[in-house]
Amino acid sequence: MKIIVCVKQVPVRDSALRLDSEGKWLDESDLSWEMNEPDAYALEEALQLKEKLGGDVVVLCAGPPRVQTTIREALAKGADRGIHIETEDKERPDALATARRLADVVRADAPDLVLTGLQSDDLGYGQTGVILAELLGFSHATIVMDIEPQGSAVRVKRELEDGWFQHVVLQLPAVLTIQSGIRRLRYATLMGIKKAKTKEVKTVSAATAPGGSETNRVSLPSRTKGSQILSGDARQVAHDLVEKLRFEARVL
Amino acid sequence: MSTLVVLEQRGAKWSRISFEALAAATQIGDPIEAVVIGRDVTGLVEEAAGHPVQKIFVLSDERLAEYTPDAYTISLEQLIKARSPKSVVFPHTYQVRDYAPKLAARFGQVLLSDVVNVKKEDGLVFVRQLFQGKLNAEVKAAGEPAFVSIQSGAFRATEPGGNKVPAEDFPVTIDPAQIRSKPEAPFREGARSVDLSAAELIVAVGRGIKEKENLRIVEELAEVLGAELAASRPICDNGWLPMERQVGSSGQTVTPKVYFAVGISGAIQHLVGMKGSKTVVAINKDENAPIFETADYGVVGDLFEVVPALVQEIRKEKV
């Protein structure tokens, strides 16, 4: 089975966010970057499928040159080769623009299965996989927790709302977006890191693809609820908090 | 010039978030038409009386009896082409997330997803949350129609009571060969033995706890308070606490007198499960964590210092 995993590189979780001088986007100068966590689960799922069934896992990532580190990380964990769609540093593609670029490369590689995370931790559109399926003419399922190959089809377990689940049988080729937290993520071994250096990473340059949105400005949300913030010495804070819960909110 | 609102129903019951989507649509300001997918929806259409809708289109083709992204996309595509709305508004549900991006892509658009506010400036501007609620972005659709999904709880649902809304069947054409997925019956896994919905006091723990071994700290707080222990999703995914103690969109919805959110950043998926709490106390070291927006009392500090101090303080008071 040939599997392409689409991963994104995003700012490290819990990064301090600062706006740029025009309030158009973030000041990215002192951000560190990492693999989008939901995509790490998609990669893990692909590697486990490969261990069971054999085949190839290709990691695909669009972004400026810095995303090479994320591709190498995926190779170190066990992906067989990488494809880097190189974009300009200044671009801010939305889910549609990204899916359009990914689609051209995926089509050329003709996989059985495309896996990606259910959303990105930065833009959070939660759509790239679904749009990709539409552009490629592939079937798709979202929020997938388990994958069971069945010849030219695949039976997946999807998560619905309120603790409900559902199995769905899909024709291949298909795009699946993977729920986070469903498996334990592996670490790259020293051997894996060594091997990754010799694995192929193909860089393709892509023309700008149109998206479907324009971002006018960004802002840090203001606190709408009148919350009281306590800070300082832990013992003092604990004392003040208990007082307030007891005599102000009267809930203890 | 109209807005089309896609209303969601399950088992012949409206989902409340449908009317929140309707409320968002009223802020757009164009006349509103709605659509509901399903059979035997006469009762639902009657219940919709008084909502600010000019007409409800009913899509009841037998191939829509079970949800598939293909059939939903094909049908709504036909309706949108027939009505040419300027905006299409959805509730941001798991189901919408599964097909609406596909539908929008057919019109060369992206779904402006999880929108929390609508503004009218030079055209329509939608406010989306990025970085799990840590950043707001004002976004415009690049073309028409604009496809928008509305975050649960962001708009006050419109109220019924008033004139009947006329309904019209909208016939669709679906070739069975176009449906590439076959859904099986939905199921639940095991019965829940922990019911957090009745708990008066809840101590909930999130990623900030770092290690399973550290859970003892929050367990102690729960013990001294006589509170139920709960968690955000990552904690349960790691198997540190059982799934049945999870609060949020994929877990339980709780409404205690006091909810202590310890080391929980406050992603929307968690907030929807606990925002009905009477009093929320948040303890987090990141002062920009979105949980502080929902909190009545926020402690910006290290939970490994604050929680033990809190335990001591409560013990002291009890003596």
Interface residues (C-beta under 8 A of the other chain):
Chain A: P11 D14 A16 L17 L26 D94 A95 L96 A99 D121 D122 L123 G124 Y125 G126 Q127 V130 I131 A133 E134 L135 S139 H140 A141 T142 I143 E159 L160 E161 D162 G163 W164 F165 Q166 H167 V168 V169 L170 Q171 S180 G181 I182 P210 G211 G212 S213 E214 T215 N216 R217 V218 S219 L220 P221 R223 T224 K225 S227 Q228 I229 L230 S231 G232 A234 R235 V237 A238 H239 L241 V242 K244 L245 R246 A249 V251 L252
Chain B: P69 D70 T93 Y94 Q95 R97 D98 Y99 P101 K102 A104 A105 R106 G108 Q109 V110 L111 L112 S113 D114 V125 R128 Q129 L130 F131 Q132 G133 K134 L135 N136 A137 E138 V139 K140 A141 A142 G143 R180 S181 K182 P183 E184 A185 P186 F187 R188 E189 R192 L225 R233 P234 D237 N238 S249 S250 G251 K257 V258 S265 K278 T279 V281 D286 E287 N288 P290 F292 E293 T294 A295 D296 Y297 G298 V299 V300 G301 D302 E305 V306 P308 A309 L310 Q312 E313 I314 E317
